[in-house]
């Protein structure tokens, strides 16, 4: 049963991961606007931005993405275990 649950969970994990990325991007944009008082978030390929602007933005974006990913994956796995009695990951 465990192998079946893992196999069935995979497509949902992929979808949840994509949704998590979109959610993390939206959260980052709002946090960046509040912290930096700018509408435009720094991008590594932006020629007019300096390293001092890009690195903190990338670090914040990565931290937010990591937390959102962990929340979504852990929540999904916990829900599957609650429904099936099997941990999917």
N, C-alpha and C positions, 0 to 999 in steps of 0.2 A: 504494500500500500504506500509506503514511504516514497518509492521511486515514482509512482504514478502521481502523487501529490506534487513532487518536485517538478515533474514534467509539465503538469497542468499549470503550475504556478509561474513558470518561466515567461510566457507571453504577458502575463499580468505584471510581472516584475519589470519587463522592458517598458511597458506602457507607463507604469508608475514612475520609472526613472525619467522618461521623457517629460511627463507632467511635472515632476520634481524640478527638472531643469528650468522649465518655464516659470514655475513658482519662485524658484531661487532668483532668477533674473529680475522678476518683478519686485521682489523684496529688496534686492540689491539696489535697484534704481531708486526706490523710495528712500532707502537708508542713505544713499549717496547724496540725493537732493537735500535731505535734512542736515547731513554732516557738512557737506562742502558748499551748500547753497548754490549749486549748479544744476542745470537741467541735463547737461550732456555728461555722460560718464566717460572717464578716460579709457582709451583703447590702446593696446600696445603698438598698433600700427599707425597711430595718430602722430604725424610728423611734428605737429606743433606742441605736443605735450612733452614734458621733461620726465626723467626717471623718477624724480621726487613726487610727481603726481601719479604716475602709472603704478609704481610698486605698491603703495598703500591701497590703491583701488583694487588691484588684483588680489592682494592678500585678503581684503575684506570680502571680495566676491567669492574667493575660494572657501573661506570660513563659512559664509552663509550657505553656499552650495553643499558643503560637507554636512552641516547640521540638517538641512532640509532632506538630503539623501538618506541620512541615518534615520530620521523620523519616519519617512515614508517606507523605507524597506523594513525597518523594525516593526512599524505598525502593521504593514501588510503580512509579515511573517507571523506576528502575534495573532492577527485575525484568522489566518489560515489554521493555525494550531487550535484556536478556539472552535473553529467549525469542524475540523477533521481529526483533531487530537495528534496531528503530526506536524513537526517543524519542517517547513519547506526548503529552507536554505542549506 
